[in-house]
Amino acid sequence: MTIPDPQSLKWPADRAVLLVHGVGSAKPGDYDPLVAQVTSALAGQPRPYAVYMFYYDYINEWFS
């Protein structure tokens, strides 16, 4: 498994959602539909907020 290039996203406020995944072959973009659903579910919440993805498979591989 190759480690992807680091990504950064400007933190727009003091609210954030962190989605943590570790399913073996996940890569950036695989969870775009999930991010769209989360964004839709939070449509009525105060803004701004950020949605971040964390793929722990890369951390597991690094430790091993």
N, C-alpha and C positions, 0 to 999 in steps of 0.2 A: 504494500500500500504506500503510495507516495503522498507525502504531506503537501497539502495545497499551499499556495502563496497566502501569506497573512492578509486578512481583510480588515478594514476598519470602517466604522460608521460613526459619524458625529453623533454624540449623545445629545438629543435635543431637549431633554428635560430630566426631571427626577423620577420618572416612571419608566419601567422597562419590563419586557417579557423575555425570559431566557428559555429557549427551547433546547433541551439536551437530548441528543440522539447518539446511539451506538449500535448500528445494525450491520456492521461489517463492510458494506460497499457503498455507503451513503457518500454523496459528494455535493458540493454547493449547487443549488438549483433543484435538487431532488425533492425538497420539501416546500417548493414555491406554492403548491396548492394548499398546504397546511398553513403557511404564513398568510395566505389570502383569507382562509377561514377564520384565523385568529384575529386578523385585522377587521374582518366583517363583524365578528362577535364583540369587538371592542369599539364598534362604531359610535356608541352612545357615551363612551367614557371620556373624561377630560383629556385634552390633548395639550401638548404633544407627548408622545411616548415612542419608545424604540422597541423593535423586535429583533432579538439577536439569536443566532444559531450557534450551538456548541456541539461539535462532533467529537465525542470522547474516544472513539476508536483510534484516533491519531495519538492521543495521550497514552492509551493502553499499549499501542505498538512501540511508542518511545520508551515506556518503562520496561517492556520485555526485551 
